[in-house]
Amino acid sequence: MHKIKAIIIFPIHFLLQMINLGFWATLIFVLGLIKLVIPVPPVRRVLSFITDSFAVNFGTISVFFIETFNRINIDIRITGELSKNKWYLITANHRSYLDVILMIAFAQGRVPSPKFFLKKELIWLPFVGLGAWALDMPFMKRYSKEYLAKHPEKKGTDIATTRKKCERYAQTPTTVINFVEGTRFTPEKHQAKKSPYQYLLRPKAAGIAFALAAMGEQFHNILDVSILYPGNVEHPMMDMLCGRMKRIAIDVRVLPVEEHLIGDYFNDETFRHSFQQWLNTTWQQKDERIKQFLTSS
């Protein structure tokens, strides 16, 4: 019976999700082209406000479909105060592609419109890449140590370029999202990478350090976000599309942005070591928090 239900639900749900993505991404891209053609600051601000609202609409409608086909409520717990008028850096674990949708929808009514720090290669991803470009999301270009050894004049230019791209966020409260593990969690990856955490992969410090170096003075808080799919650990995206999602939980902890977290991660060995220590400690606390969250539910 469950398999028959999944066979019926999957094509309908998948089609609706793709229509939702394609519709809003197209509108966002068109307005992005208008911003490119008419680079007048007041016009750009108005159009950016509209495209940001379109992105949130996409997330909200997508979550509506998820709740409709799965008959679940998303359990969100927040420790601390949030505001639509502040700048935030979200550090989240990564369980599924579904995480992106949930983070966009989470912003609705709680924090400013979210931006993702993306690898420059992702601009070619259908719908997503051009939509992200139109939403003024920064595409990071980091130089390797080998490249910098041959071109020392390029040192610091990657951060400087990203900081310049982020200057447009100075006047408008923004939420920047970074999936710190760098890849989606699976039991196989957890074992292969010999993660010291029960529910998480090892965190990668470079991305979040890069974001703090580029925008650290603007952020009011770091939001430590844990995304969980209890009962659907192995295939949350497919389970969601097939109507088998049992529960979605989002736990949010509001942290301060301290001065010792902002520095040159790529060229300052002392700072790099201390930053890694801070992140590993934060991830250990996160792992314990997830355990408490699951056992108390």
N, C-alpha and C positions, 0 to 999 in steps of 0.2 A: 504493500500500500504506500509506504514512504517513497519507494523508488518511482512509482507511478506519479505521485504528487510532484516529485522533483523534476521528472521529465516534462510535466505540464508547465510548472512554474518557471523553470530555467529560461526557455526561449522568450517568454513574455517579459520576465524581469530584466533579462540581459538587453533586450531590444529597447525597453523603456529607459534603462540606464544609459545606453549609447545615444539615444535620441536626446536625452537631457544633456549629456556631455557635448554632443555635436552642436546643439542649438545655442547654448550659452557660450561655447568656445568660439563659434562663428561670430556672434554679436561682439564679443570682447575683441576679437581680431580686427573686425571692421573699424571699431572705435579706436583701436590701437593705430591703425593706418591713418585715421583722421588726425590723431595726436602727432603723428610723424609729419604729416603735410602742413599742419597748422601748429607750429611749436610756440604758441603764445602762452605764457605761464597761466593766466586766468582760465583760458580754454582748456589747457592740459589738466588743471586741477579739477575742473568740473567733469571732464571726461574720465579722469582717473577715479573720481568718486563713483561715477556710474559703472565703470568696469569692475571696480571692487565690489559693488553691490550685486552685480551680475554673478561674480564668482561665489559670493555667499549664497545667492539664490540657487546656484547649481548644487552646492553642498546640502542646503536645506531640503531641496526637492529629492535629491538622491537618498538622503536619510529617510524622508517620507516613504519612498518606495521600499527601503529596507525594512522599516517598521510595518509597512502594510503586508508585505509578503512573508515576513518572519514572525509577526505578532509578538514583538518584544519591545521593551523600553530600554533606552540607553541609560545606564546608571552612572551619573557624574558626581564625583565628590571633590570639593575644593577646600583646601586648607589655606586660608588667607583671603585678602580682598583683591578684587579685580576691577579694572576701570576701562572704559572705552577711550579715555583721554590720556592714556599712558603708552609708553613704548615697552615692548616685551620681547625677550628671546626665549623661545620654547625649545627645550631639549627633551626629545621623546624617544622611547624605544620603538622598534619597528617590527611589527608582526605580520603585516599584510599591506597590499596596495590600498586596501580599504582604509588604512590609517589616514591617508591624505584627505579622503572625503570627510572623515570624522573630524579632523582638525579644522577643516574649512567650516563645517557646520558648527563646531564648538565655538568659533569666534562670534557667531551671531548673538548680539546683545550682551556679550561678556567682555571681549577685547577687540582692539582694532582689526581691520581686515588683514589676513595673514599673507606673508610672502615667504617663499621658499628659496634658500640659497641653493642654486642648481649647478651641476657640472655643465660646462658649455656644450658638451655633446648632446645634451637632452633637448636642445632647441629643435632638433630634427624629429622628435617624437610626435607622431600625428596628433593633432588637436592640442595636446598638452604643451608641446614646445612653443608653438606660436601664441597660444593663449597666455603662457607664462611671460613671453616677451611683451605682449600687449599690456600685461598687468604690471610691467616695470619690475619684474623679479630679476635680481642680479644673477648672471651666469658667471661663475667663478672660473678663472684661468690661473691655475697654480703651476709655477715652474718647478721642475725637478732639481734635486741637488746637482745632478750631472750637468744640466743645462746652465745653472747659475755659476758652476765652476768655470764654464767656458765663456759665460757672459755675465761677469760680476756687476756690470752696470744695470742689470735688470733686478738686482736685489731690492725688495720692497715695493717694486712697481705693481705686483699683483694685488697687494693690499691697497695700495694707493688708487689703483684703477677701480677696485670694488668700492672703496670708500667714496670715490667721486660719483659712482653710480647710485650710491645710497644717499647722496646729498638731497635727493628729491624727497626723502622720507623725513627730513629735518622739520618741515612745517606741518606734517600730517602724522599723527600717532599711527604706529605700525607694529605688527607682530611678525617677527622673523622665526621661522620654524627650521630646526635642524634635527634629522634622525641620526643620533650620535653613533649608533652601531654600524652604520654604513651599509647594511644589508638586512633583509628580512630574516627574522628568527625562524629556525626550524630545529627540531631535535637533532637532525643530522649535523647541522652547522654547529650547534651547541657542543656536541661531542667532539667533532673534528677540530674545533678551535680550542678545545679544553678550557672552556669558560669557567672561571672560579665562582660564577653566580648561578643560582638555581633557576632563575626565570629569564635571564638576560644573556646576551652576548657581550664580549669585551667592548667597551666604548672606544671610539676613535677620537682622539683629542684635537686633531688638526682642524677639522671643519668648524667646530664651535669656537676654537681659539681664533680662527680666521674671522668669524663673524664678530667676535668681541673686539678684535683689533680694528675692524672696519667701522663698527658702530657702537662700541662699548660705552662711550660717554653719553649716548642717547638713551640707552636702555634703563628703565626704572627698576625692572625686576627680571629674574630668570624664572621661568615656569617649568618645573620638573614634572613632566607629564608621563604617566604610565597608561598604556593602552592594552587592555586584556580582552581575550575572547574565551572565557571559561566554558569548557565543553566543546570547543571548536578549535583546538590548538593547531591541528595539522593542516587543515585547509579552510581557513575562515572565509576567504573570498568566494570559493566555490560553494561552501555551505550556505553563505548569505544569498547567493544568486539562486540556489535551489530551495530556499525556504527552510533550511535546517539550522539556521543560527539560533542558539539558545539564549545567549546573553552577551552584551557588550558593556564593558566597564571602563571608565576613564577616571583616573585619579590625578589630581593636580595639587602640587605643592609650590607655594610662592616663596622664592629665595631672593636675597639681596644681590646686587651686582657690586662686588667688592673690588677695590683698587688692584689687589694682587692678581686679579684674573685678566687684566689687560696688559699685554706685552707682545714682544716679538717671538712668537713660538718657533719660527723657522730658523732663526739665527742666534737666539739667546738660549744656550743650553741650560742654564740655571733656571730660567723662567719655564722652559719646556718641562723640566723635571717636576717643578712645583705644581705646574698646571695639571700634569698627568696624575700626580698624587691627589689633588683636589677632585678631579673627575672620577678617579677610581673610588675614592671615599664616598662621593655622591652616589655613584652607581651601586655601591654596597648598601648604602642606606635605602636606595630605591628598591633593591632586591628584597630587603627586609620588609619594606612597606608593602610591596606586592604580596608577600607571604601573609602579612597581617590582614591585608585587604581580602584575600581569598579565604582565609580561615575564619574570618569574622562574618562572612556573607552567608 
